[in-house]
Amino acid sequence: MKPDAQVQWHATIDSTNEEARRLAQADMYGPLWIASREQTAGRGRLGRQWTSPVGNLYCTAFFFEPGGVQTATRYPFAAGLAIADLCSQLVPEAAVRLKWPNDVRVDGAKLCGILVEAGQLAGQGGWVAAGMGLNVVTAPEGAGQETTSLARLGASSAVNAEFVLEALRPLFARRTSQAREDFPGLLKDWEQVAEGLGQTVTSGKGEKAVRGIFKGLSPDGGLQLELPDGSAHTIRAGDVELVKEV
């Protein structure tokens, strides 16, 4: 994704990722930033609703990926790190952590959600829509977890959605370039700010739940666990929660 890619702003839209999908269906693949001041049908992973009040940033980096869908799996990590890089500039005192696979949190409160979608093209390559919903001024309720915002974390009152996007664009370009050229290095950088590394986490529900110590990331970005019996287990899909020690 080029840092000077065009930005397409909307006053309101159903979803910036849906707009990217519409463009892809019309055989247009960017590079383009799609941003909106409000979403009426924002969504996260697994079809979850993403509350999108005016004032926060809703954007999608939309671009052609020569490596296709296989390479697109790297971009949730790149996007998360780009947001962490942004926070180090705007709220340097905040202890920003990346929750596998795609949340940005501070002290367990969600600051940003990431949804990367992709489509393989008939020829080589594919399109990628890296959607990011960042709480700039408002920490909306109804997300199923505690939330926070840049404003709550101490960002300047001059920091608004437009300002944040302009600051984010070069950071995202740098991290997507790293994802293509040095994915192992990107994963090492991700681990440096990973939430729960070395601690006990769970994945799944009920009888299918898996519990173990989060040891790091596999070469493809899977979450590596050490199970209670000492064996290794890799999770490549699903939600992971940190086990609170009593």
C-alpha positions as CSV (number, residue, x, y, z in Angstrom):
1,M,0.0,0.0,0.0
2,K,1.6,3.3,-1.1
3,P,1.7,6.1,1.5
4,D,0.4,8.6,-1.1
5,A,-2.6,6.5,-2.1
6,Q,-5.7,8.5,-2.7
7,V,-8.2,9.0,0.1
8,Q,-11.9,8.8,-0.5
9,W,-13.9,10.4,2.3
10,H,-17.6,9.8,3.0
11,A,-19.9,11.6,5.4
12,T,-21.7,8.4,6.1
13,I,-21.5,4.9,4.6
14,D,-22.8,1.4,5.4
15,S,-19.3,0.0,5.8
16,T,-15.9,1.0,4.3
17,N,-15.1,-2.7,3.8
18,E,-18.4,-3.1,1.9
19,E,-17.4,-0.2,-0.3
20,A,-14.1,-1.9,-1.0
21,R,-16.0,-5.1,-1.9
22,R,-18.2,-3.2,-4.3
23,L,-15.2,-1.6,-6.0
24,A,-13.6,-5.1,-6.4
25,Q,-16.8,-6.4,-8.0
26,A,-16.5,-3.5,-10.5
27,D,-12.9,-4.7,-11.2
28,M,-11.3,-1.7,-9.4
29,Y,-8.5,-2.6,-6.9
30,G,-7.0,0.7,-5.6
31,P,-4.7,1.6,-4.1
32,L,-7.2,3.6,-2.2
33,W,-8.1,4.6,1.4
34,I,-11.8,4.5,2.0
35,A,-12.8,6.6,5.0
36,S,-16.0,7.7,6.6
37,R,-17.1,9.9,9.5
38,E,-19.9,7.5,10.3
39,Q,-21.0,3.9,9.4
40,T,-24.5,2.6,9.5
41,A,-23.6,-1.1,9.2
42,G,-20.1,-1.4,10.6
43,R,-19.0,-4.9,11.3
44,G,-16.1,-6.9,12.8
45,R,-15.0,-10.5,12.7
46,L,-17.7,-13.2,12.5
47,G,-20.3,-10.7,11.4
48,R,-20.3,-8.9,14.7
49,Q,-21.7,-5.3,14.8
50,W,-19.2,-2.5,15.1
51,T,-20.8,0.6,16.7
52,S,-19.7,3.6,14.5
53,P,-20.6,7.0,16.0
54,V,-19.5,10.3,14.4
55,G,-16.0,11.4,15.5
56,N,-14.1,8.1,15.4
57,L,-12.2,6.8,12.4
58,Y,-13.6,4.2,10.1
59,C,-11.3,3.4,7.2
60,T,-10.2,0.6,4.8
61,A,-6.9,0.4,3.0
62,F,-7.9,-1.2,-0.3
63,F,-5.2,-2.5,-2.7
64,F,-4.1,-5.1,-5.1
65,E,-1.9,-7.9,-3.6
66,P,0.3,-9.8,-6.1
67,G,0.6,-12.7,-3.6
68,G,-3.2,-13.1,-3.4
69,V,-5.2,-14.4,-0.5
70,Q,-2.3,-16.3,1.0
71,T,-0.3,-13.2,1.5
72,A,-3.3,-11.3,2.7
73,T,-3.3,-13.3,5.9
74,R,-0.2,-11.2,6.9
75,Y,-2.1,-7.9,7.0
76,P,-4.0,-8.2,10.3
77,F,-0.5,-8.2,11.9
78,A,0.7,-5.3,9.8
79,A,-2.5,-3.2,10.5
80,G,-2.2,-3.9,14.3
81,L,1.4,-2.8,14.4
82,A,0.6,0.3,12.3
83,I,-2.0,1.3,14.9
84,A,0.4,0.6,17.7
85,D,3.0,2.8,15.9
86,L,0.4,5.5,15.6
87,C,-0.4,5.3,19.4
88,S,3.3,5.6,20.2
89,Q,3.1,9.0,18.5
90,L,-0.2,10.3,19.8
91,V,-0.5,8.7,23.3
92,P,3.1,7.6,24.1
93,E,2.3,6.8,27.8
94,A,-0.4,4.3,26.9
95,A,0.5,0.6,27.3
96,V,-0.9,-0.5,23.9
97,R,-1.1,-4.2,23.3
98,L,-2.1,-6.4,20.4
99,K,-4.6,-9.1,21.1
100,W,-4.5,-12.1,18.7
101,P,-5.6,-12.0,16.1
102,N,-6.8,-8.5,15.4
103,D,-7.6,-6.2,18.4
104,V,-5.7,-3.2,19.7
105,R,-6.2,-2.8,23.5
106,V,-5.0,-0.8,26.4
107,D,-5.3,-2.3,29.9
108,G,-7.8,-4.8,28.5
109,A,-10.0,-2.1,26.9
110,K,-10.5,-2.2,23.1
111,L,-9.2,0.8,21.2
112,C,-9.3,-0.5,17.7
113,G,-10.8,-3.4,15.8
114,I,-9.3,-4.7,12.6
115,L,-11.1,-6.7,9.8
116,V,-9.0,-7.8,6.8
117,E,-10.9,-9.3,3.9
118,A,-9.5,-10.5,0.6
119,G,-10.5,-12.0,-2.7
120,Q,-8.5,-14.1,-5.1
121,L,-8.6,-12.9,-8.8
122,A,-8.9,-15.2,-11.8
123,G,-5.3,-14.4,-12.8
124,Q,-2.5,-13.9,-10.4
125,G,-2.9,-11.9,-7.2
126,G,-6.0,-10.6,-5.4
127,W,-7.5,-7.7,-3.6
128,V,-7.2,-6.8,0.0
129,A,-9.5,-4.6,2.2
130,A,-7.8,-3.9,5.5
131,G,-10.6,-2.3,7.6
132,M,-9.8,-0.4,10.9
133,G,-12.2,1.1,13.3
134,L,-10.3,3.3,15.7
135,N,-12.0,5.0,18.7
136,V,-10.7,8.6,18.4
137,V,-13.0,10.6,20.6
138,T,-15.7,8.2,21.7
139,A,-15.5,4.8,23.5
140,P,-18.8,3.3,22.4
141,E,-20.6,0.8,24.5
142,G,-22.1,-2.5,23.2
143,A,-18.9,-4.0,22.0
144,G,-19.1,-6.9,24.3
145,Q,-16.1,-5.7,26.2
146,E,-14.7,-2.6,27.8
147,T,-13.6,0.1,25.3
148,T,-11.4,3.2,25.3
149,S,-10.4,6.0,23.0
150,L,-7.4,8.1,22.1
151,A,-9.1,11.1,23.8
152,R,-9.6,9.1,27.0
153,L,-5.9,8.0,26.8
154,G,-4.8,11.6,26.7
155,A,-4.5,12.5,23.0
156,S,-4.6,16.2,22.2
157,S,-8.0,17.8,21.5
158,A,-6.6,18.6,18.0
159,V,-6.5,14.9,17.2
160,N,-9.6,14.1,15.0
161,A,-10.4,11.4,12.5
162,E,-8.8,13.3,9.6
163,F,-5.6,14.0,11.5
164,V,-5.4,10.4,12.6
165,L,-5.8,9.0,9.1
166,E,-3.0,11.3,7.7
167,A,-0.7,10.1,10.5
168,L,-1.7,6.4,9.9
169,R,-1.1,6.2,6.2
170,P,2.7,6.2,6.1
171,L,2.8,3.9,9.1
172,F,0.5,1.4,7.4
173,A,2.6,1.6,4.2
174,R,5.8,0.8,6.1
175,R,4.2,-2.2,7.9
176,T,2.6,-3.6,4.8
177,S,6.0,-3.4,3.0
178,Q,7.5,-5.3,5.9
179,A,4.8,-7.9,5.7
180,R,5.7,-8.6,2.1
181,E,9.5,-8.4,2.5
182,D,10.2,-9.6,6.1
183,F,7.2,-11.4,7.5
184,P,9.3,-13.1,10.2
185,G,10.5,-9.7,11.4
186,L,7.0,-8.4,11.4
187,L,5.9,-11.3,13.6
188,K,8.8,-10.6,16.0
189,D,7.7,-7.0,16.2
190,W,4.2,-8.1,16.9
191,E,5.2,-10.4,19.7
192,Q,7.0,-7.4,21.4
193,V,3.6,-5.8,22.0
194,A,1.5,-9.0,22.2
195,E,-1.2,-9.2,25.0
196,G,-0.9,-12.2,27.2
197,L,2.5,-13.6,25.9
198,G,3.8,-16.0,28.5
199,Q,0.4,-16.2,30.2
200,T,-2.5,-18.7,30.2
201,V,-5.1,-18.1,27.6
202,T,-8.2,-20.0,26.4
203,S,-9.7,-20.5,22.9
204,G,-13.1,-21.9,22.1
205,K,-16.1,-22.7,24.2
206,G,-17.3,-25.6,26.3
207,E,-15.9,-29.1,25.7
208,K,-13.9,-27.8,22.7
209,A,-12.1,-25.1,24.7
210,V,-8.3,-25.2,24.6
211,R,-6.3,-23.8,27.5
212,G,-2.5,-23.3,27.6
213,I,0.3,-20.8,27.9
214,F,0.8,-18.4,25.0
215,K,4.3,-19.1,23.8
216,G,4.5,-17.0,20.7
217,L,3.5,-17.0,17.0
218,S,4.1,-19.7,14.4
219,P,5.8,-18.8,11.1
220,D,2.4,-18.3,9.5
221,G,1.1,-16.2,12.4
222,G,-0.8,-18.9,14.3
223,L,-0.9,-18.6,18.1
224,Q,1.3,-21.2,19.7
225,L,0.2,-22.7,23.0
226,E,1.9,-25.0,25.5
227,L,-0.9,-27.3,26.8
228,P,-1.0,-28.5,30.5
229,D,0.5,-31.8,29.4
230,G,3.5,-30.1,27.9
231,S,2.5,-30.6,24.3
232,A,2.3,-27.9,21.7
233,H,-0.9,-26.7,20.0
234,T,-1.3,-24.0,17.3
235,I,-4.5,-22.0,16.9
236,R,-5.1,-20.4,13.5
237,A,-8.7,-19.2,13.9
238,G,-11.0,-18.2,16.7
239,D,-11.2,-15.9,19.7
240,V,-8.6,-16.1,22.4
241,E,-9.1,-14.8,26.0
242,L,-6.6,-14.2,28.7
243,V,-7.3,-16.2,31.9
244,K,-7.5,-13.9,34.8
245,E,-5.4,-15.1,37.7
246,V,-7.3,-15.4,41.0
